[in-house]
């Protein structure tokens, strides 16, 4: 993958499971919180410059905070450091308390850690948001579709130094999942 090409999405026509899709159009996203944050983020852009972390006011997006993750971006080598995780993000995507960087995480599904890192790099280098459709299976075997968005932030308006990630877990009950 290069910076202009999104990571490949999973696709298996023989599988009854929904497939993961990255870099889908916003019009395909069935999540009011993600569409709402996208409109908010676009409202913070100025003269074609990316918004900075200082432009994002938590008081203006209170309902989104439980699902929000902030990642600091380091470029040489490319790494994403976890800066902040919302309470619901922590429940549905638990990580070890000692994990500071995405590439250190061990609780991802097999192969997904590299996918997540590639997606973050795609957004950071492309300097534009990207959206994904994913799914989770409950402990009862039911499949629940979820949507995610990743938005770049840049202190100087140009060089991405932070990413905002939102996965919309609204309507899901933590009791329906087994995260052991």
SVG drawing of the C-alpha trace seen along z (x, -y; Angstrom):
<svg xmlns="http://www.w3.org/2000/svg" viewBox="-30 -31 42 51">
<polyline fill="none" stroke="black" stroke-width="0.4" points="0.0,0.0 1.2,-3.5 -0.2,-6.7 -2.6,-7.2 -4.1,-3.7 -6.3,-2.6 -5.6,0.7 -7.5,3.5 -10.8,4.4 -11.7,8.0 -14.0,9.6 -15.1,13.2 -18.2,13.9 -18.6,17.4 -18.8,16.0 -22.1,15.1 -20.2,12.6 -20.3,9.0 -17.0,7.8 -14.9,5.0 -14.7,2.0 -12.2,-0.9 -12.4,-4.3 -16.1,-4.1 -18.0,-7.2 -19.5,-9.2 -22.9,-8.7 -22.5,-4.9 -22.0,-5.6 -25.2,-4.9 -24.0,-6.7 -25.4,-10.0 -22.4,-10.6 -19.8,-10.0 -21.6,-12.2 -22.1,-14.8 -18.4,-14.9 -17.5,-15.0 -19.6,-18.2 -18.1,-19.6 -14.5,-18.8 -15.2,-20.4 -16.5,-23.5 -13.2,-23.8 -11.1,-23.8 -9.9,-27.2 -8.7,-28.2 -8.0,-24.6 -5.9,-24.1 -6.5,-21.2 -8.0,-21.9 -5.7,-21.7 -6.4,-19.9 -7.0,-23.4 -9.9,-23.9 -11.7,-20.9 -13.7,-21.9 -14.9,-18.9 -17.8,-21.0 -19.1,-21.2 -19.1,-17.4 -20.0,-16.0 -22.2,-13.1 -19.3,-11.8 -16.6,-11.8 -17.3,-8.2 -16.5,-6.8 -13.6,-9.1 -9.9,-8.2 -7.1,-10.7 -3.8,-9.5 -0.6,-11.5 1.2,-10.9 4.9,-10.4 6.5,-10.3 10.0,-8.8 9.1,-5.9 5.3,-6.3 3.7,-5.4 0.5,-6.4 0.6,-7.0 -2.6,-6.6 -3.3,-10.0 -6.9,-9.6 -9.6,-6.9 -13.3,-7.5 -15.0,-5.2 -17.1,-3.3 -14.1,-3.0 -12.2,-1.4 -15.1,1.0 -15.5,2.2 -11.9,2.1 -10.0,3.0 -6.2,2.7 -3.6,3.5 -3.0,0.6 0.7,0.5 0.0,0.1 1.1,-3.3 1.4,-2.8 -0.9,-1.0 1.9,1.2 2.4,2.5 -1.2,3.7 -1.8,7.4 -5.6,7.5 -6.4,6.9 -8.0,9.7 -5.3,11.6 -3.9,9.3 -5.9,6.3 -3.1,4.4 -1.2,3.9 -4.5,2.9 -5.2,0.3 -1.8,-1.2 -2.0,-1.3 -5.4,-3.0 -4.0,-5.7 -1.0,-6.2 -3.4,-6.5 -5.4,-9.3 -2.3,-11.1 -0.5,-11.1 -3.6,-11.8 -4.6,-14.6 -8.3,-13.7 -10.8,-11.7 -11.6,-8.1 -14.6,-6.0 -15.0,-2.3 -17.8,0.3 -16.9,3.0 -18.8,5.6 -18.7,7.3 -20.1,10.6 -21.9,10.9 -21.4,13.8 -24.7,15.1 -23.5,15.1 -25.4,12.1 -23.5,9.8 -23.7,6.1 -22.5,3.6 -20.5,0.6 -19.1,-2.4 -15.8,-4.3 -14.2,-7.5 -10.7,-8.8 -9.9,-12.6 -6.5,-14.3 -5.5,-17.3 -2.5,-19.5 -1.2,-22.1 0.3,-24.1 -2.7,-23.3 -0.5,-21.1 1.6,-18.4 -0.7,-15.9 0.3,-15.4 -2.9,-13.9 -5.8,-11.7 -9.3,-11.6 -10.9,-8.2 -14.6,-7.5 -16.2,-4.1 -20.0,-4.3 -20.9,-1.7 -24.3,-3.3 -27.1,-0.8 -24.7,2.0 -24.6,3.4 -21.3,4.3 -23.0,7.3 -23.6,8.9 -19.9,9.2 -17.2,11.4 -13.8,9.5 -11.8,12.0"/>
</svg>
